Amino acid sequence: MAAPMLRCFSRCWWSGTPGLSGVLALGLRKAHSGAQGLLAAQKARGLFKDFFPERGTKLELPQLFDRSATGYSPQTIYCGFDPTGDSLHVGHLLALLSLFHFQRAGHNVIALVGGATARLGDPSGRTKEREALDAERVRANARALRLGLEALAANHQQLFTDGRTWGSFTVLDNSAWYQKQHLVDFLAAVGGHFRMGTLLSRLSVQTRLQSPEGMSLAEFFYQVLQAYDFYYLFQRYGCRVQLGGSDQLGNIMSGYEFIHKLTGEDVFGITVPLITNTTGAKLGKSAGNAVWLNRDKTSPFELYQFFVRLQDDSVERYLKLFTFLPLPEIDHIMQLHVKEPEKRSAQKRLAAEVTKLVHGREGLDSAKRCTQALYHSSIDALEVMSDQELKELFKEASFSELVLDPGTSVLDTCRKANAIPDGPRGYRMITEGGVSINHRQVTNPECVLVVGQHILKNGLSLLKIGKRNFYIIKWLQL
C-alpha cells in the first residue's frame, strides 16, 4: 500500500480539515484537557513540525488522544537516540521535551537507545558516512546515554510535577532484540516486505547517492532497522507513534509502511524541528558545535550561559520549546523583557529552567554561583564554590596544590603557581597592577598572604594575571 501523501499540519489539520480548526482553537484554551488540547498546545509551542500520515487511514491521529472516545486508553510514543557519542546534547532536548509533554498528559513514552543501529550509522541529514565505531565503544556510549536519559527523567519527575497523573517513562536499547537475530533469518522474515524503489526514493538516500562519497550498504539498511524497531515496539508495547527530528521523516515513513503491510494497523509519525545555531547549522556532535548534557563535557555553568547568551529574537521561541512554562506566563516574561532587554530576564529564566531539568536544582545553584563569581566578582560566591566548580568555571586555568608556609608572600605564590616569569619582569607585573587575588588587585609583591582575604575560608585562592589568565590554588595544611 502506498504511503498517504504528507501534508503540513498547519495547512491541513489547523485550517483545512472541516470543523477541526475550531476544535483545535478551543483546545488551545483548554491546554492539555483533551486530545485537541494536547496536539494544539504543542503545535502552538512550535514543538511539532510534521505529522504522518495526515489522512486516508482508518484511524486518525487525533482519535488516539481523544479522552472522550469510546475505548480510549493512554497511548505509547517513542523516540530513538543513537549512541554515536557518550552524552546527549542540546540537539536531543527538543525530542525529549516532546516525550515529556506526552508523559505529562498521561501517556507512556519510550526513549530507545540505538545500541544496535549506531553500528550502522544513520545517513539522514549527513553528507558523508559516519566514522565507524567498534562494538565495545557503542556499548559504552549506550550505557552512558541510558544513564543520561534516566537522570533527565528523574529530574523531570522530581522538579516539574504539576499535580496530574503522568504516564511512564521507559528507556530501552534495541540491541536487546537484535542480538538474538540471525542475519539470514532476519532478511528472510523482514526483507521481503520492503521495496527497493521506495527505499531508494527517500530524500536522505537520494542525497547520499548523489554525493561524491556515495552510500554504503550498511547505511542504506539503516532505515530497515529503524522500521523494524517501530514494528517491535508496536507489537510488544502497543506503540503507535514515533517521534523524531525532521530529518527522520523518511525512516518514520518506512516504519509506517512496514507495520501497515504486516498488520493492517495504522501508526503515526510526528517530527520536531531541528535546532540550529545562528548560522543555520544543526547543533550536534557531527557538526562540532554540540552543547553537551553530561557535566563532564559541558558544565552546568556553560549550559546556563549558552542560553543566557541567546539573541533576543530567539528567546521567546526557545522558552516555548525548551520549558514547561504555560504560554500566558511566557507572554508575561516577554512583556517584561521588552521593557528592559538589557537585564536579559527572559534569557535568564530560560537558562534556569533548562539547567534545572538537565542538572537538577544543585546544578542550577552551581551555575548561578559560577556566574556570580566570574561576572560579578563575588567573593561570597567564590568562598562557597567547590574544587569541581572552580575547575569547571576556569577550565583553562592551572590548578595547583601548595603548602602554606609561614610568611608566604604574593610573589612566592605567583612563582610557585608558575604564574609569572622569574626575575625583575615578574616582579614588575605585580607592582604595575597586573595581578589580582580573589578579584582584589595586589601591587605589593612582599605582602604576606592573609587568611580570609588572599585565602578564602574554603582554602582556595583565585589568582588572575592580566585580564584572562587564571590560576586556582588549593592550600594544604592551613
SVG drawing of the C-alpha trace seen along z (x, -y; Angstrom):
<svg xmlns="http://www.w3.org/2000/svg" viewBox="-18 -50 84 68">
<polyline fill="none" stroke="black" stroke-width="0.4" points="0.0,0.0 1.4,-3.4 2.0,-5.7 -0.5,-8.6 0.9,-11.9 2.4,-14.0 1.0,-17.5 2.0,-20.1 -0.1,-20.2 -0.6,-24.0 -2.1,-23.6 -4.5,-20.7 -5.3,-20.0 -5.1,-23.6 -7.3,-25.1 -8.0,-22.6 -10.0,-19.9 -13.7,-20.8 -14.6,-21.7 -11.3,-20.6 -9.6,-24.1 -12.3,-25.3 -11.8,-22.3 -8.1,-22.9 -8.5,-26.6 -10.7,-25.5 -8.1,-23.0 -5.5,-25.8 -7.7,-27.5 -8.1,-24.2 -4.4,-23.4 -3.9,-19.7 -7.5,-18.9 -8.1,-16.6 -6.9,-15.3 -7.1,-18.6 -5.7,-20.4 -2.6,-18.3 -1.9,-18.4 -2.8,-22.1 -0.8,-23.2 2.4,-21.6 1.7,-23.0 1.4,-26.4 4.7,-25.9 6.4,-25.0 7.3,-21.5 5.6,-19.7 6.6,-20.2 5.1,-17.5 2.6,-14.6 2.5,-11.4 0.2,-10.1 -2.1,-13.1 -5.3,-11.3 -6.7,-8.4 -6.4,-5.9 -9.0,-4.0 -7.7,-5.7 -6.8,-9.4 -4.1,-10.7 -6.4,-13.0 -8.5,-9.9 -5.6,-8.4 -5.6,-11.2 -9.4,-11.9 -10.3,-11.1 -14.0,-11.2 -13.7,-8.5 -15.2,-5.0 -12.5,-2.7 -9.9,-5.4 -6.7,-4.4 -3.3,-6.0 -1.0,-5.8 2.6,-4.8 5.0,-7.1 8.7,-6.5 11.8,-8.3 15.2,-6.9 18.6,-8.2 21.7,-6.6 24.8,-6.3 27.3,-7.8 28.7,-9.7 28.8,-9.2 26.5,-12.1 23.2,-13.6 23.4,-17.2 21.1,-20.2 20.1,-19.0 18.4,-16.0 16.5,-18.1 13.6,-19.0 12.7,-15.4 12.9,-14.7 10.7,-17.7 8.2,-16.4 8.2,-13.0 7.8,-14.6 4.8,-16.6 3.1,-13.4 4.1,-11.8 2.6,-14.8 -0.6,-14.3 -0.9,-10.8 0.7,-8.8 3.5,-6.3 6.8,-7.2 9.8,-5.2 13.3,-6.5 15.0,-4.0 18.8,-3.8 20.1,-2.5 22.8,-0.2 22.5,1.9 21.6,-0.8 24.5,-3.0 26.9,-0.4 25.5,-1.2 25.1,-4.9 22.1,-6.9 22.6,-8.7 19.8,-11.2 20.9,-14.8 24.5,-13.8 26.7,-14.5 29.2,-11.6 29.3,-8.4 29.8,-8.4 33.1,-7.2 32.7,-3.5 32.5,-2.7 33.6,0.7 31.2,2.8 32.7,2.0 32.7,-1.7 29.0,-1.6 28.1,0.4 29.9,-2.1 28.2,-5.0 24.8,-3.2 25.3,-2.8 26.2,-6.5 23.1,-7.6 20.8,-5.3 22.1,-6.9 21.7,-10.3 18.1,-9.7 17.2,-8.2 18.7,-11.2 16.7,-13.6 13.5,-11.7 14.2,-11.7 14.8,-15.4 11.6,-15.9 9.6,-13.7 11.0,-15.4 11.2,-19.0 8.4,-19.7 5.4,-17.9 2.1,-19.7 -0.5,-17.7 -1.7,-15.5 -1.2,-11.7 1.6,-11.2 2.4,-8.2 5.5,-6.1 9.0,-6.8 10.9,-3.8 14.4,-3.5 15.1,-0.6 18.1,0.5 17.4,2.1 20.5,4.3 18.3,6.4 16.3,7.7 18.9,7.6 21.5,9.6 19.0,12.5 18.6,12.3 20.4,14.3 21.2,12.4 19.7,14.7 16.6,15.4 16.1,11.7 16.5,10.9 14.1,13.7 11.5,12.6 11.8,8.8 13.5,8.0 10.7,9.2 8.3,6.5 10.5,3.7 10.6,2.5 13.9,1.2 12.2,-1.6 10.6,-3.0 13.7,-2.8 15.8,-4.5 13.3,-7.3 13.9,-8.6 15.5,-12.1 18.2,-11.0 19.2,-8.2 19.0,-10.3 21.2,-13.0 23.9,-10.5 23.8,-8.5 24.4,-11.8 27.3,-12.8 31.0,-12.1 31.4,-9.6 28.2,-7.7 26.4,-5.4 27.4,-2.2 25.1,0.9 25.2,0.6 23.9,-3.0 21.2,-2.0 20.0,0.7 19.6,-1.7 16.0,-2.6 15.0,1.0 16.2,1.5 14.5,-1.7 11.3,-0.5 11.7,2.9 12.2,1.0 8.9,-0.7 7.2,2.7 8.8,4.4 7.6,1.6 4.2,1.7 3.9,5.5 5.4,5.5 4.3,2.2 1.4,1.1 3.4,-1.9 1.6,-3.7 3.5,-7.0 7.2,-7.6 8.8,-11.0 11.9,-12.2 13.8,-15.1 12.5,-16.5 15.4,-14.7 13.9,-11.3 10.7,-11.6 11.9,-9.0 12.8,-6.5 9.4,-7.0 7.6,-6.5 9.4,-3.2 8.2,-2.1 4.6,-3.1 4.6,-1.1 6.2,1.9 3.8,2.1 0.8,1.5 1.8,4.3 2.3,6.8 -0.6,5.9 -3.0,3.7 -2.9,1.4 -2.3,-2.4 0.6,-4.0 1.8,-7.6 4.9,-9.8 5.5,-13.2 8.6,-15.3 10.1,-18.1 12.1,-20.9 15.9,-20.7 17.7,-23.2 20.3,-25.2 22.9,-27.9 22.8,-31.5 24.4,-30.4 21.7,-27.7 24.0,-24.8 22.4,-21.8 23.6,-21.6 25.2,-18.3 28.3,-16.2 28.9,-15.8 28.7,-19.5 31.3,-20.0 29.2,-22.6 27.5,-20.4 26.4,-21.7 26.5,-18.5 24.2,-17.5 26.9,-15.5 28.5,-17.6 32.0,-16.2 31.7,-17.6 29.7,-20.8 29.4,-22.2 26.1,-23.5 27.6,-27.0 28.4,-26.6 25.0,-25.2 23.4,-28.1 25.5,-30.6 24.6,-29.1 21.0,-30.1 21.8,-33.4 23.7,-34.5 20.8,-33.7 19.8,-36.5 16.7,-38.5 14.9,-37.4 15.2,-33.7 14.4,-33.7 10.6,-33.6 10.7,-30.6 13.2,-28.8 11.1,-29.5 8.2,-27.7 10.4,-24.8 12.6,-24.1 10.4,-24.8 7.1,-23.7 6.1,-27.2 2.5,-28.0 2.1,-30.2 0.5,-33.1 3.4,-33.1 5.8,-33.2 3.9,-36.1 4.3,-37.9 8.0,-37.2 8.4,-38.6 6.5,-41.8 8.8,-42.5 11.8,-41.6 10.8,-44.1 10.7,-46.9 14.2,-46.2 16.1,-43.9 19.5,-44.8 18.6,-42.8 18.2,-39.6 15.5,-38.4 13.9,-36.2 17.2,-34.5 17.9,-34.0 14.6,-32.3 15.1,-30.1 18.6,-29.2 17.4,-28.4 14.6,-26.1 16.8,-24.1 19.7,-23.9 17.4,-22.7 15.9,-20.0 19.3,-18.8 21.4,-19.1 18.8,-19.4 18.5,-22.1 22.1,-21.7 23.3,-22.1 21.3,-25.3 22.7,-26.6 26.2,-25.8 25.6,-27.6 24.4,-30.7 27.4,-30.7 29.8,-30.4 28.0,-33.3 28.3,-35.5 32.0,-34.6 33.0,-35.3 30.8,-38.1 30.0,-39.9 33.4,-39.4 31.5,-38.0 33.9,-36.9 31.0,-35.3 30.3,-33.1 34.0,-32.2 34.1,-31.2 31.4,-28.6 32.5,-27.1 33.8,-23.5 37.0,-22.4 34.9,-20.9 33.1,-24.2 36.3,-26.2 37.8,-23.7 34.6,-23.9 34.5,-27.6 38.1,-28.1 38.6,-25.1 41.8,-26.6 43.1,-27.6 46.1,-25.9 45.2,-24.1 47.9,-23.8 48.0,-22.4 50.5,-24.3 51.7,-24.1 51.2,-27.4 54.5,-28.1 54.7,-30.9 55.4,-34.2 54.3,-33.1 54.1,-36.3 52.3,-37.3 55.5,-37.0 56.1,-33.5 52.6,-32.5 52.8,-33.7 56.1,-32.0 55.1,-28.7 52.0,-28.6 54.2,-29.4 52.0,-32.4 54.7,-35.0 58.3,-34.8 61.3,-34.7 63.3,-37.9 62.5,-41.6 59.8,-41.2 57.6,-39.1 58.2,-41.4 57.1,-44.4 53.9,-42.6 52.8,-42.7 53.9,-46.3 52.3,-47.6 48.8,-46.2 48.7,-43.1 47.9,-40.6 44.8,-40.1 43.9,-37.5 40.3,-36.7 39.3,-39.6 41.3,-42.1 44.3,-43.8 47.6,-43.3 50.6,-45.6 53.0,-44.8 55.0,-41.6 56.3,-41.3 52.8,-41.3 52.2,-38.2 49.1,-36.2 46.2,-36.7 43.7,-34.0 40.2,-35.4 41.5,-37.9 44.0,-36.2 43.0,-32.7 39.2,-32.1 37.6,-30.1 37.3,-27.1 41.1,-27.0 41.3,-28.3 42.8,-31.3 41.9,-32.6 44.9,-34.2 44.5,-36.3 47.4,-37.5 46.4,-40.2 42.8,-40.0 42.3,-36.4 44.9,-34.1 43.6,-32.3 45.3,-30.1 43.5,-28.2 45.4,-27.4 44.3,-24.9 46.2,-25.5 47.2,-22.5 47.8,-22.4 46.0,-25.6"/>
</svg>
